[in-house]
């Protein structure tokens, strides 16, 4: 493996972690307001999507991080 490939993989992993953290912070913000108060991160996002779309919690948790950001695009761009 080349050093260049290692750097690309590291950058990709860092970017994925930053996007995941951004999404979880959105959940933290949701958790500051009813009916999500007391929840944070992914738990608040799950309840939000269950309430909004009537999806099952297991179905929400099965969504990939990339697809989750697509589903939450409007919310993530306006913040709660």
Helices and strands as residue ranges (DSSP letters): H 3-30, H 41-53, H 57-62, H 65-71, H 73-78
